[in-house]
């Protein structure tokens, strides 16, 4: 569209034929992008995907200053609330812990950026991933490792000698920020907690201990009695409200609950599972109202249960909904083998193994997307985080290079 021409103003001096006219053209209007406040309001409304602020920061010095300003980034996270899902951490070939991105270019994070293992001689267990951090265990040294992939930082936490940790144990890592309005997804400098769970002991008891980065010490050992012949499943834990939940043996409907406020362990009963769902794939999820939920998957149906506690403190499981798997768009028409391989916290997303392929399913929209092929069954730990421009990965690589690597 042609630009409107500015109107001229004519000023006359003198009289008659001796009139002299001067034409004055007003100064060009300032670009709205030269207004820092207006620029920040525009940048604030960019999508939270990694490339958005990275590209904006590459425009000029003014834009980079605005896009990297800590106060602006805080507003950006508060505005969007939920960080993007960058990819998943999982075990490949039994020993390798790798990151697999799931976003398309230019938001796709190169896997080498989140390489957690610097030595091939160290055997690590991948336990958990939450709030921008990954929890690993160095079994040979009885040491927990809290890794922050966005910054490349790692914290080594010797496990207390009185806590017996084995390959069958489990754990969780979570942000411990208490400031009002804190938005998870950029918790790299926030305090954190680590919860370790073990079933090694006598008299049918489970044990737990908690590490706080604010105090730098582990809590006393916490324990609870469990039914005889109770075993621990190795599925990742689920954070629902102020409690962590783990599946017990797949042949039972028991769930291990750790209350973060009360610092207590308890075994709770899962939903009443009928024989036709007894050998199905189970997973702990979050129900729509924020309560703990339970997913039971067969080749044809997905049952979603919700745990409701009444005014008297009595818990009851209610069948929330049943989904016909053939109605989910994007899945293959013939499903011979299907299992739950992970859950995306605070969303309606599940990772499913369908044959030898991994799918991400959104239950509310009833849509799915094939992510990649994997012929070895494993669990997938979702990694969600904001990706601020100027981020340094592993002490060397600037995040802006991502735009050239993809």
N, C-alpha and C positions, 0 to 999 in steps of 0.2 A: 504494500500500500504506500503510495507516495507520501512523503512527509509534508505536512502543512507548512507553507512558507510564512515566516514571521512578518507581521505588518510593520511597515515603516512609518515613522513619525516625521513630519515636515515642519521645520521651524523657519519662519521668514523674518528677515531683517531689512530695514530700509523701505523705500516706497517706489511704486511704479516699476519701470523697466529695470531698475537697479536692484530688484529683489534678489537676494542670495538665499538659496535653499540648502539646508543641511539635513541629511538623512542619517538617523541614528538607529542602529539595529541592536535590540536588547541582547545581553549576554546569553549564550546557550544555556538552557535549563540543565541543572546538575543531574547526572544519572542517579536513579534511586539506589544503585549499588554503592554509591559513594557515601551513603548514609549508613554508618556502622550499625546503628540500632535496627534499621530496616533490613540490612543485609543479614543480621543474625536471625531475624524473624523468618526470612526466606529460607536460610540454611536449616533452621529448626524443623521445617516441614519436609525436608528430604527424607526418603526411606531410610530405615536403620541398617540397611545392607552395607557391607564393608566398603564398597567402591564409592558410595555417595559422598561422604566427607573427604575421602582421599582425592577424588577428582576435583572437588571444590577447592581443596587446599592447594592444588597445583595451578590454579588460574593465575593468581598473583599474590604478592606479599600480603596485601590487605585481607584477601580471602583466607590465606593460610593462618594469619593471626587470629581471625575470627573463628575458624574451624577448629583450632587447637587450643583456644582459650579454655582453661579449666572450668570457669563459671558457665560458659556456653555448653561445654560437654555435659555438665551436670544437668542443665536444663534440657538438653537433647535426650538424655536417658530418662529423665522424668516425664518428658512429653510422650515418648514411645512406650515406656513402661516395660515392655518385654523385649529382650535382646533376640537377635536372629539366631537360628540354628545353623552353625557353621559346618558341622559335620559330626562324625562319631569316632570315638576311640574304641578299639577292639583288638583282640589277639588274633594273629595270623600265623599259620604254620606252627601252632602250639606254643611258641616261645616269643615271637615278635609282637610287640605292642606298637600299633600303628594308628595314625590318624587318616581317615578317609573323608575328604570334603564331599558335600552333597549339593552345594550351590553351583550354578552355572557361571561361566565367565561373564563379566569381570569380577564377580564376587567370590570366585572359587579360590580358596586358600591352598597354596601348594603344600602337599603333605610334609615335605622336608622342613617347613617352618615350625611344625609342632613335633619334632623328633624328640621323644622323651628319654631315649636310651643313648648315652654317650659311649658306653662300653659293651661289647658283645659278650664279655665274660661274666656279666652280672645277670642272674636270673631273677626277674621281677614278676610279681603278681599284680594284675590290674584289678582293683577293688571297686572304685567308684569315681564318678565325675559329676561335679555340681558347682554352680556359682562361679564358673571360670577356673576351677582348680581340679586336679586329678590326683587321686590317692593310689599310691603304689606301695608294695611291700618287698623289701629285700630280705628274702627268707634266710639266706646264708648269714646275714649280719643282724637278724632280729631288729630291723629298722624300718620305720614307716617313712615314706617320701611323699611330700606334698609338693606337686609341681604346678606352676602357673604358666601354661603354654604361651599366653599373650606376651609376657615379659621375659620368659625363659628362666625365671627364678625357681629354685628348688630349696625346700627346707627338709633337713634330715632329722628325724625324731626317733631316738633309740626307744624301743618298746620296753616297758618295765619288766624286770626279770621275773617278777611274780605272776606276770600275765603270760600264759602259755599259748603261743600263737603257732598254728600249723597251716597246712595247705587248705584245710577245710574251714578255716575261720573266714570272717567277713568284716566289713567296715564301711564307714561313710565319712565324707568330708563335706562341710557346709560353712557358709559365711556366718559370722557371729556379730555383724554390725548391728548396733542398737540405736543408731541415730534415726530420728523421725524422718519418714519419707525416703529411706534408703531404697534404691532400686537395684536388684540383683542383675548382674550382667557386666559389671565393671568393678568387681570386688577385689581387684588385684592388690590393693593396699589396705584392705579391710581386715580385721581380725577374723580368725577362723577356728573351727573346732574339728577334731577327729574323734570318731567313735569306733572302737574295735570290739568285735564280738567273737567269742570262742566257745566251742562246745567240749573243750578238753578239761576233764575234771572228774571227780568222783561224785557218787550219790545223785546222778542224773541232774546236774546243774549246768546252766549256761552262765558265761561270765562276760562282763563288759568293763571297759575303762575309757575315760574321755580325756583328751588333750585340749588345752586352751592355749592359743597363741598369745593371749593377753597376759597370762600368768607364766607361761613357759613350763608348766608342770602337768603331769598326768594325775587324774583323780584316783581315789581309792578304788579297789576292785569292787564291782557291783555284780550280784549274782541272783539267780532265780531258779527254782526247781522246775523241771520239765518232766513230762510223762516218760516212762521207760521206753527204750528203743526209739528215742526221738533223734532225728538226724537233721543236719543243716543243709539246705539247698545252697548252691553257689551263685544264685541269681543276685543281681545288684539290689541294694536297698532302695526304698521309696520314701521320700519325705512328704508327709501329709500333715499340714498344720505344724504343730510343735512336737511331732513324734516321727520316728523312723520305723519302717516295717520291713521285715525280711520273710520270705517264704521258708517254711520248714521242709521236711521231706515231701517230695511230690506225691507220695502215696497217702499222705494225710491232708487234712484241711487246716492244719495249725499254722499260726502266724506269730512270729516273734516281734514284740513291740518294745521300743525304747523311748520312754518319755523324756524329752530333753529338759523340760522344766523341773520335773520331779527327780530326774536322774535315777529312773527305775526301769527294771526289765520285767516283762510279763509275757506269757504265752496266751494268745486269744484264739478262739475257735473261728475257723473260716465258715463260709456258707455251706449249707447242706448240699453236698455234691451227689448226684444220682449216679448209678452204675454206668450209664452211657456216657457220662462226662468224667468218670473217675480217672481214665488214662489220657485225658485231654491235656492241652498245654495251659498252665496256670500263670497268672501274673498279678501282682498288686498294682492297682491304679488309683487315681483320685476321682471320686465321684463328682457330679456336677455341682453339688452344694458345698464342696470342699471336704467332705467326709472321706474316709478310706473306702476304697472299692476293691473288687476282686473280679478279674477277667478269666473266663474259662473258654478255651477255643478248641473246636473240632474242625474237621475239613468243611463242614457245612454251616455251622452256626457259632456265634460268639455270644456267650452269656455275660452280662454285666451286672454284678451285685453291688449293693451299697449297705454299709453298716450304719444303723441308726441307733442312737442311745436316747431312751426316753427320760422323763423327769425323775424317775426313780433310779436312774443309772443302769438300767437293764439294756443290754445290747441285743439287737435283732438284725439279721441279714434279710434284706428285701431284694427280690429280683428287679433290677432297675430297667433293663431292656434286653431283648434278644435280637441279634442282627443276623440276617441271612447273608453269608459271605458271598454268595453269587450276585448279590445286588450292589456290591461295592465296585464302582467303576475303576477299570484299570487292572484288576486282577485277571489272571488267565482263566478262560472258561472252564478248564478241567483242572481241579485241585486234588491231587493225590496225597500230597504231604504238605502240612503247614504247621508252623510253630511260632509262638511269640518269642521274639529275640531281644526285646527292649521296649522301654516306655519313655516318652518325652514328658518330663514333669511339667505341671502347670498348663498342659495342653490336652487335646483329645487324640494325640498321636501315638501310634504303636509302630514298632519295627517288626516285620513278619518275615520268616523264612518260608518261601513258597517254592518247593522243589529245591533248586540250587541258586535261587535268586533272592535278593533282599529287597523288600518293599517297605515304603513308608505309607501308612494308612491314616487318613483323617476321618475319624468316626462320625463327626457331626455333618460333614459335607458328603460322606460316603464315597470319597475319592481316594485313589492310591497312585503311587508313582514308583516305578522300578528304579532302584538306586544303583545297584551293581550286582555282579555275580560273585558268589562265594560258596565253594563246595565243602567247606568245613564249618560245622555248626558252632557258633560262638554267640556271646552276648554283646550288645551294642550299647555303649554309654554315650548319650547325646551330649554334645558340647555346644553350649549357647553362650554368646558373649558379644558385647559391642566391640567394635574394632576401630579405635580412634586413630586419626591420621598422626603420623610421626611416631607410631609405636615401634619400638625396637624389639626385634625377635632374637632371642638367644644372644643378646649383647652385641649384635652386629648388623642385622639386616633391617632396613627401614621398611615399614609396611607399605609405603607407596610403591615399592618395587613390585608388589603383587600385581599391579595393573599391567606390568610388562611380562610377568611370568605366566599369565594365563592366556 
